[in-house]
Amino acid sequence: MNRTAGWLALALIVATAPGAVRADFIYGGQAYGAFSPGVVDPPIAATGALPATGGVLTAHLPNFSFMGVVTSGALDAQTMGVGGVASSDASVATFHADLRAIGINFIADGDRIEAHARADGTATPLSVTGSAMFTNLVVNSMMINPQAAPNTMISLGAAGFLVLNEETSTMTASDGTIAVNAVHVHLNAGIDIYLAHAESSISNQLAAVPEPRTGILLGIGILALLGFHRLMGRSYSRPNRSGMTG
């Protein structure tokens, strides 16, 4: 009887023990093609905020023109969260700007401007990465490096300055966020222009892995105990040499 009680107690402990842990992810992100606070506001070709549960959001604008001084072809943006990874991308095609008509010495032309942001919660440790790409971008007669280093600053003289591959990020053991502006133009006239913006974030939280129902485990334990009890009963009932049972 004591043996049976002991095995039953062990089965109950196994059935109700906590399961292993897994990572549950909280996603964040957004992307847009262009933005200039107070001028081109709100952002154009904008995905909006990615739901915490993840998914995919996209935005597309076939072309853009602002007073004829800033024009572009297609603007595309995407943000997504799946499988523990959040990623966002934005691009501007055939960009052209000539602000001399409004008294600002800024001329830019480019075939394509891109920004990419990625936050990986499956990596150990968690990681964030960002990048920007420039195809045939020329600013005030300066050819821009196609893969400019993060936060590359270029003077525009009296007009101001611009930052290429502008990146900001934060990291903890369980959270990561990164934002990338492919081009951020700071004009002394009080105008900021953002081209191809992408941001992504990930947070992983530990949660118990769902286990089989306790009743199933308990049933298995009881069946095992019954088999053990029958086996012990047979061993006690074996006849001894005198013909008597034990």
DRENMARPA-668206 format. One record per residue: x, y, z of N, C-alpha, C in turn. Coordinates in steps of 0.2 Angstrom, whole numbers, plus 5000, padded with zeros to 4 digits. Layout:
N
XYZXYZXYZ
...
This chain:
246
500449945000500050005000500450065000
501050065004501450125004501850134998
502050084994502350084988501850124983
501250104983500750124978500650204980
500550224986500450294988501050334985
501650304986502250344984502250354976
502150304973502050314965501550354963
500950354966500450404965500650474966
500950484972501250554973501650574968
502150534966502650554961502250574954
501750534952501450544946501050614946
500750634952500450694953500950754952
501550744955502050794954502250804947
502350754943502550754936502050794932
501450774934500850794930500750874931
500950894937500750964938501451014938
501950984936502651024936502551074931
502851134932502951184926503251154920
503051174914503351154908504051194907
504351184901504951224899504651294897
505151334896504951404894505151414887
504751464884504851484877504851564877
505051584871505051664870504351684867
504051724870503451754867503651824864
503551844858503851904855503251964855
503452024856503052084855503452124850
503052134844503352164838503252244838
503652274835503552344833503852364827
503552414824503952444818503452484814
503752524809503452564804503952584799
503652604793504152634788503752684784
504052734781503752774776504252804771
504052834766504452854760504752924761
504352974764504653034765504253074770
504553124773504253164778504553224779
504253284780504553344782504053384786
504153384793503653404798503453484796
502853494796502553554794502553574787
502853534783502853544775502553484772
502853424772502553364770502353324776
501753334778501553304785500753284784
500553224786500953174789501453134783
501853094786502253054781501853024775
502253024769501852994764502152924762
501752874759501852804758502052774765
501652784770501752764777501352704779
501652654782501352594784500952594790
501052644794500752644800501152594805
500852594811501252554816501052484816
501552444816501452364816501152344823
500652304822500352274828500852234833
500752234839501152204844501152124842
500652104839500652034838500952014831
501252064828501552054821501152054815
501352024810501052034803501452064798
501052094793501352134788500952194786
501252244785500952304783501352334777
501052364772501352394766501052454764
501452494761501152564758501552574751
501152604747501452624740501152684737
501552724735501352784731501752784724
501352794719501752784712502152844711
502052904713502452964712502253014717
502653064717502553124722502853184719
502553244721502753304719502553354724
503053404726502953454731503153524728
502653554726502753624723503253624717
503353564714503753554708504453554710
504653574716505353584718505653514721
505153474723505353404725504953354722
505253304718504853254715505153184716
504753134714505053064715504553024711
504852964709504452904707504152874712
504152804712503752764717504052764724
503652774729503852764736503552704739
503952664742503752594744503952584751
503552554756503752544763503352484765
503752444769503452384772503752374779
503352344784503552324790503252264792
503552214795503352154797503652124803
503252074806503452044812503251974812
503751924812503551854811504151814813
504051754817504551714819505051744823
504851794827505351824832505851874829
505651894823506051944819505552004817
505752064818505452124815505852154810
505652174805506052204799505552254796
505952314794505552364790506052384784
505752404779506052434773505752494770
506052534767505752594764506252614758
505952634752506352654747505952714743
506352754740506152814736506552804729
506152804723506452794717506452864713
506952874709507052934705506852994708
507253004714507153064718507553134715
507153184715507453244712507253304717
507653344719507553404723507953464721
507653524720508053584718507653644722
507953664727507653714732507853784730
508253794725508553864724507953904722
507353884720506853924718506553954724
506653924730506453954737506953984741
507553994738508154024741508553984745
508553914744508953864747509453834742
510053834744510553804739510553724740
510053694738510053614739509853584732
510253544729510053514723510253434724
509753394723509953324724509553284719
509853224716509553184712509853114713
509353064713509552994714509152944711
509452884709508952834706508552804711
508852784717508552754722508852764729
508452774734508652784741508252734745
508652694749508352634753508552644760
508152614765508252604772508052544774
508452504778508252444781508352434788
507952414792507952404799507752334801
508152304806507952234808508152224815
507652194819507752174826507552104827
508052064829508051994829508051964836
507451944838507351914845507551844846
507751804840507951734840508651734841
509051784840509751784841509951784848
510551754850510851754856511551794856
511551854859511051894862510651924857
510051954859509551984854510052034850
509852054844510252094840509752144836
510052204834509752244829510252264824
510052274818510452294813510052344808
510452394805510152444801510652454795
510352484789510752494784510452544779
510752574775510452614769510852604763
510552614757510852604751510652664746
511152694743511052744738511252734731
510852734726511052724719511052784715
511652804713511752864709511452924713
511652934719511352994723511953044722
511753104720512153164719511853224723
512253254728511953304732512453364731
512153424728512553484727513253464723
513153424718513753404714514153354717
514053324723514453274727514153204726
514553164723514253094722514253054729
513753024731513652994738513852924737
514252904742514452834743513852784743
513752734739513152694739513052664745
513552644750513452614756513752664761
513552714762513852764767513752734774
514352744778514352724785513752754789
513552724795513052754799513252824801
512752864801512752934803513352974800
513352964793513853004789513553074788
513953124790513753194790514053234784
513653264780513953304774513653374775
514153424774513953494775513653524768
513153564769512853594763513053674763
513553684767513753754767513253794771
513153854769512653904772511953874772
511753824768511153794768510953744774
511453714777511353674782511853614782
511553554783511953494782511453434781
511753374779511353314779511653254782
511253214785511553144788511353094784
511753054781511652984778511652924782
511152884781511152824785511152834792
510652884794510552904801510252844805
510652824810510352764814510352784821
509852764825509752764832509552694834
509852674840509552614842509652604850
509252564853509352544860509252474861
509652454866509652374867509652364875
509252314877509352274883509352204882
509352164887509452094887508752064883
508252094884507652074881507252114876
507552174875507152224870507752254866
507452264859507952304855507552344850
507752404849507452454844507952484840
507852494833508252524829507852564824
508052624822507752664817508252694812
508052694806508552714801508252764796
508552824795508352874790508852864785
508752844779509252844773509552914772
509152964772509353034771508953084776
509353114780508953164784509353234783
508953284780509153344777509053394783
509553434786509453484790509553554787
509053594786509153654782509053714787
509553754786509553814791508953854791
508553844786507853884785507353854790
507553804794507053774799506653714796
506953684790506653634787507053564788
506653514790506953444790506653404785
507053364781506753314776507053244778
506553204778506753134780506553094773
507053054771506853014765507052944767
506552894765506652824767506752814774
506252804778506252794785506052724787
506452684791506252614793506452604800
505952584804506152564811505852494813
506152464817505952394820506152384827
505652354831505852334838505552264839
505852234844505652164846505752164854
505352124857505352114864505252044865
505652004869505451934870505351924878
504851894879504651884886504551804887
504751784893504751704894504051684896
503851634893503151604895503251534895
502751504899502751424900502551394893
502851344891502651304885502051264887
501451264884500851234885501051154886
500851124891500951054892500351014890
500350944889499750904889499350914895
498750904894498250914900498450874906
498450894912498550864918498250794918
497650794916497250734917497550674913
497850694907498150644903498750614906
499150664909499750634912499550594919
499050614922498850584928498550514926
498250514921497950444918498550394917
499050424913499650384912499950354918
500050404923500350384929499950324933
499250334933498850284936498950214933
498950214926498950154923499650124924
500150164925500850134926500850104933
500450134938500450114945500050044945
499550044941499149984941499549924939
499949934934500349884931500849864936
501149914940501649894945501349854950
500749874952500449844958500249774956
500049754950499949684948500549644948
501049674945501749644945501949624952
501849664957502049654964501649604967
500949604965500549554968500749484965
500949474959501149414956501749384960
502149434961502849414965502649384972
502149414975501949394982501649324982
501249304976500849244976501149184973
501849194971502249134969502249084974
502149024973502248964978502948954980
503048944986503748924989503848854988
504448834990504648764989504148714993
503848734998503448695002502748694999
502648724993501948724990501448784993
501748814998501348875001501448934997
500948974997501049044993501349094999
501749144996502049195000501549245003
